[in-house]
Amino acid sequence: MESNRNQGRATMVDVAREAGVSLKTVSRVINREPGVKPDTVERVLAAASALRYERNDLAASLRHGARSFTLGLVIEDVANPFYSAIAQAVEEVARDRESLLITASAREDPERERELATALLRRRVDGLLLVPAGDDHRYLAEAGFIGKTVFIDRPPVKVKADTVLIDNAIGARGAVEHLIARGHERIAFVGDDLRLYTARERLTGYREALAAASLTADDQLVKVSNSTSEAAARAVSELLSLPASNRPTAFFTGNNRCTVGALYALGAGRKQVGLVGFDDVELADLIGVSTVRTDPYRMGQLAAELAFGRIDGDSRRPQRVVVPAQLVVRDLST
């Protein structure tokens, strides 16, 4: 049994073999069921200790137990209007199904995502909706819950599951094509961390639009890892401080926070610079900012409907739903 001790997590089968008892006996001991002789209990516990066996309480709780009429939702940050719209939609669908919604924010922290998702599963939610921050979601499969998990805004990693996404690359390409059509050739990209699927897809769309117009993509004009509006404002200010021959004449911002940061940095010079942002921002109509409009409310609806379909017994292969993005032109700039 030494090889098993060094190769991955021990199972109850390993413990049964080590203790010389049946699998059913190991299960009874681990689950503290009565009727097992004390010396047998001692032998099983000794084998479990030697093999460093860890009981999977989460999987056990999910295998047994009735409906809780509860959904779990883990999003990036409920304070972000994009994610609050998703939460509102999910809550309304859940209410129509006489279910409660529990919402938590992972704040782009993979460990926090896993902790929150696991805590919700331990509460025996019927379905889980997740805006993923991590790069490995096999823990949900190991818990036996991947079939009732719906990923929102970003796809899962290392597993297959229901997913609701935005058409990020096409939306971004349309935004940059609009700026090119307005005569801009030096267009900067200010976006989020490229570890995020959405940021990578939007940068891809930006580069595709430049390539299609035979414009050179200048890496000096690409500023990423801007997770706050303050960081985006600094990035835009740095770009505006470049020599005139290298300075961008327009900006494509990769999300609503980056757009807000760009507006702060541009200030009074806003009308002399082209700007298109991905995601709407508050008062966009009033201040004349063109944006790639997404529909987070619809995304939340679709995700909740997928989750309830699985709860009701839908056994189709994992579904991938893509919600289109639409360019809304409100230019006050050149």
C-alpha positions in Angstrom: 0.0 0.0 0.0 3.0 2.3 0.1 2.4 3.3 -3.5 -1.1 4.4 -2.8 0.1 6.6 0.0 2.3 8.5 -2.4 0.0 8.7 -5.4 -3.0 11.0 -4.9 -5.8 10.9 -2.3 -6.6 7.6 -0.6 -10.2 6.2 -1.1 -12.4 4.0 1.1 -11.4 1.1 -1.2 -7.8 1.6 -0.1 -8.8 1.8 3.5 -10.9 -1.4 3.3 -7.9 -3.2 1.7 -5.5 -1.9 4.3 -7.8 -2.9 7.2 -8.8 -6.2 5.7 -12.5 -5.4 5.9 -15.3 -4.8 3.4 -16.0 -1.5 1.8 -19.4 -1.4 3.6 -17.7 -1.8 6.9 -15.4 1.1 6.2 -18.4 3.2 5.2 -20.2 2.4 8.5 -17.1 3.3 10.5 -16.5 6.6 8.6 -20.1 7.6 8.9 -20.2 6.7 12.6 -23.0 4.1 12.2 -23.6 1.7 15.1 -23.1 -2.1 15.0 -19.4 -2.3 14.3 -17.1 -4.1 16.7 -14.8 -1.8 18.7 -11.6 -3.6 17.5 -12.8 -3.4 13.9 -13.5 0.3 14.3 -10.0 0.8 15.7 -8.4 -1.1 12.8 -10.3 0.9 10.2 -9.4 4.2 11.8 -5.8 3.2 12.0 -5.8 2.3 8.3 -7.5 5.6 7.5 -4.9 7.5 9.5 -2.0 5.7 7.9 -3.3 6.4 4.4 -4.2 9.9 5.3 -7.7 9.3 4.1 -10.0 12.3 4.1 -13.7 11.9 4.1 -15.5 13.9 1.4 -18.3 15.4 3.5 -19.3 17.7 0.6 -19.9 14.9 -1.8 -21.7 12.9 0.8 -24.0 15.8 1.6 -24.8 16.3 -2.0 -25.6 12.7 -2.7 -28.2 12.7 0.1 -30.7 15.4 1.0 -33.8 16.9 -0.4 -34.4 20.0 -2.4 -33.5 23.2 -0.5 -35.2 25.6 -2.9 -32.1 27.7 -2.9 -29.7 28.9 -5.6 -26.2 30.0 -5.0 -24.6 32.9 -7.0 -20.9 33.8 -6.8 -20.0 36.9 -8.8 -17.1 39.2 -9.1 -18.4 42.2 -7.2 -22.0 43.0 -6.5 -21.1 46.7 -6.4 -20.3 46.6 -10.1 -23.4 47.5 -12.1 -22.7 44.8 -14.6 -22.8 42.1 -12.0 -25.6 43.6 -9.9 -27.8 43.4 -13.0 -26.9 39.7 -13.3 -27.8 39.2 -9.6 -31.1 41.0 -10.0 -32.1 38.8 -12.9 -31.2 35.6 -11.2 -33.1 36.7 -8.1 -36.2 37.4 -10.0 -36.1 34.0 -11.8 -35.5 32.3 -8.5 -38.4 34.1 -6.9 -40.7 33.0 -9.7 -39.6 29.5 -8.9 -40.3 30.0 -5.2 -36.6 29.7 -4.4 -34.2 31.8 -2.4 -30.9 33.3 -3.9 -27.7 33.5 -1.8 -25.2 35.9 -3.5 -21.5 36.3 -2.7 -18.6 38.3 -4.3 -15.3 36.5 -5.1 -13.5 39.7 -6.1 -11.3 38.0 -8.7 -9.7 35.8 -6.0 -9.6 32.1 -7.0 -9.3 30.9 -3.4 -12.2 33.0 -2.4 -14.2 31.6 -5.3 -13.6 28.1 -4.3 -14.3 28.8 -0.6 -17.6 30.5 -1.4 -18.7 27.9 -3.9 -17.9 25.1 -1.5 -19.7 26.9 1.4 -22.8 27.2 -0.8 -22.7 23.5 -1.8 -22.4 22.6 1.9 -25.7 24.5 2.4 -27.1 22.1 -0.2 -28.1 24.7 -2.7 -30.1 23.2 -5.6 -28.0 24.9 -8.3 -24.9 27.1 -8.4 -24.2 30.1 -10.8 -20.6 31.2 -10.9 -18.6 34.0 -12.5 -15.3 32.2 -12.3 -12.0 33.7 -11.0 -10.0 30.4 -10.8 -8.2 28.3 -13.4 -9.3 24.9 -12.3 -12.9 23.9 -11.7 -12.5 20.2 -11.2 -13.4 20.6 -7.6 -17.0 21.0 -8.6 -16.9 17.8 -10.6 -15.3 16.0 -7.7 -18.2 17.2 -5.5 -20.6 15.7 -8.1 -22.1 19.2 -8.8 -20.8 20.2 -12.2 -24.0 19.2 -13.8 -25.9 21.8 -11.8 -23.4 24.6 -12.1 -23.8 27.4 -14.7 -20.8 29.6 -15.5 -21.5 33.2 -16.4 -19.4 35.7 -18.4 -16.4 33.4 -18.5 -16.1 29.7 -19.3 -15.0 27.0 -16.8 -11.5 25.6 -16.9 -10.6 21.9 -17.1 -14.3 20.9 -17.0 -17.3 21.1 -19.3 -20.4 22.8 -18.0 -23.3 25.1 -19.0 -22.0 28.6 -19.8 -23.5 31.9 -20.7 -21.1 34.3 -22.4 -21.0 37.7 -24.2 -19.7 37.8 -27.8 -16.6 39.7 -26.6 -14.3 39.5 -29.6 -16.9 40.6 -32.1 -18.1 43.4 -29.9 -14.6 44.7 -29.4 -13.9 44.5 -33.1 -16.9 46.5 -33.9 -15.9 49.2 -31.4 -12.4 49.5 -32.9 -13.8 49.4 -36.5 -15.9 52.4 -35.6 -12.9 54.4 -34.4 -11.0 53.5 -37.6 -14.0 54.7 -39.7 -13.7 58.0 -37.9 -10.2 58.4 -39.2 -8.2 57.1 -36.1 -5.1 55.0 -36.8 -3.3 55.2 -33.4 -5.9 53.5 -31.1 -5.0 52.5 -27.6 -6.4 49.5 -25.7 -6.9 50.0 -21.9 -8.2 46.8 -20.3 -8.3 44.4 -17.4 -5.9 41.6 -16.4 -5.3 39.2 -19.3 -5.7 36.3 -17.0 -9.4 37.0 -17.4 -11.1 35.4 -20.4 -13.1 38.6 -21.2 -10.0 40.8 -21.3 -8.2 38.4 -23.6 -11.2 38.1 -26.0 -11.6 41.9 -26.1 -7.9 42.4 -26.8 -8.2 39.8 -29.6 -11.1 41.8 -31.2 -9.1 45.0 -31.0 -6.1 43.4 -32.8 -8.4 41.8 -35.4 -9.9 45.2 -36.3 -6.5 46.8 -36.7 -5.2 43.9 -38.8 -8.3 44.0 -41.0 -7.6 47.7 -41.7 -3.9 47.0 -42.3 -2.9 49.0 -39.3 0.1 48.1 -37.2 -0.7 47.0 -33.6 1.7 49.0 -31.4 2.3 47.2 -28.1 3.2 50.6 -26.6 -0.5 51.5 -26.9 -1.8 48.4 -25.0 -2.2 48.9 -21.3 -3.7 45.9 -19.3 -4.0 44.8 -15.7 -6.2 47.8 -14.9 -8.7 46.3 -12.4 -9.9 49.7 -11.0 -10.9 53.0 -12.6 -8.0 54.6 -10.8 -5.5 52.2 -12.5 -7.2 52.9 -15.9 -6.9 56.7 -15.3 -3.2 56.3 -14.7 -2.8 54.2 -17.8 -4.6 56.7 -20.0 -2.6 59.6 -18.5 0.6 57.7 -19.3 -0.5 57.2 -22.9 -1.4 60.9 -23.3 2.0 61.9 -22.1 3.8 60.1 -25.0 5.4 62.2 -27.6 3.0 63.6 -30.2 4.1 61.2 -32.9 3.4 58.2 -30.6 0.4 59.4 -28.7 -3.0 57.7 -29.4 -5.8 59.7 -30.9 -8.4 57.3 -29.6 -9.0 54.8 -26.9 -10.9 51.5 -26.7 -11.5 50.7 -23.0 -12.2 47.1 -22.1 -14.8 47.4 -19.4 -17.0 50.0 -17.6 -14.3 50.6 -14.9 -11.7 51.4 -17.5 -14.1 53.7 -19.3 -14.7 55.7 -16.2 -11.0 55.9 -15.6 -10.5 57.1 -19.1 -13.1 59.8 -18.7 -11.4 61.1 -15.5 -8.0 61.2 -17.2 -9.3 62.9 -20.4 -11.1 65.6 -18.5 -11.7 68.7 -20.5 -9.8 67.3 -23.5 -12.5 64.6 -23.9 -13.9 66.0 -27.1 -10.5 66.0 -28.9 -10.0 62.2 -28.4 -12.0 59.3 -29.7 -13.4 56.9 -27.1 -15.4 53.7 -27.2 -15.9 51.6 -24.1 -17.0 48.0 -23.6 -20.1 47.8 -21.3 -22.4 50.7 -20.7 -21.6 53.3 -18.1 -24.0 55.4 -16.0 -25.1 58.6 -17.9 -23.4 57.4 -21.1 -26.2 59.1 -23.1 -25.8 62.4 -21.3 -22.0 62.5 -21.6 -21.9 61.2 -25.2 -19.8 58.1 -24.8 -20.1 55.4 -27.4 -20.2 51.9 -25.8 -20.5 48.3 -26.7 -23.8 47.5 -25.0 -24.2 44.1 -23.3 -27.2 42.7 -21.6 -26.1 41.4 -18.2 -29.8 41.1 -17.1 -30.5 38.7 -20.0 -27.3 36.8 -19.1 -28.6 36.3 -15.6 -32.0 35.2 -16.8 -30.5 32.6 -19.2 -28.1 31.3 -16.6 -30.9 30.9 -14.0 -33.2 29.2 -16.5 -30.4 26.7 -17.4 -29.8 26.0 -13.7 -33.5 25.3 -13.0 -33.6 23.1 -16.2 -30.8 21.0 -14.7 -32.6 20.9 -11.3 -35.7 19.7 -13.1 -33.8 16.8 -14.8 -32.5 18.2 -18.1 -29.7 15.8 -19.0 -28.5 17.3 -22.3 -24.8 17.9 -23.0 -23.4 21.1 -21.5 -24.9 24.2 -23.2 -23.0 27.2 -24.4 -25.1 30.3 -24.9 -23.6 33.4 -26.4 -25.4 36.8 -25.9 -24.7 39.4 -28.7 -23.1 42.8 -28.0 -24.2 45.9 -29.7 -22.3 49.1 -30.5 -24.2 52.2 -29.4 -22.8 55.3 -31.1 -23.1 58.5 -29.0 -19.9 60.3 -30.1 -19.3 63.8 -29.0 -15.6 63.4 -29.9 -13.8 63.5 -33.2 
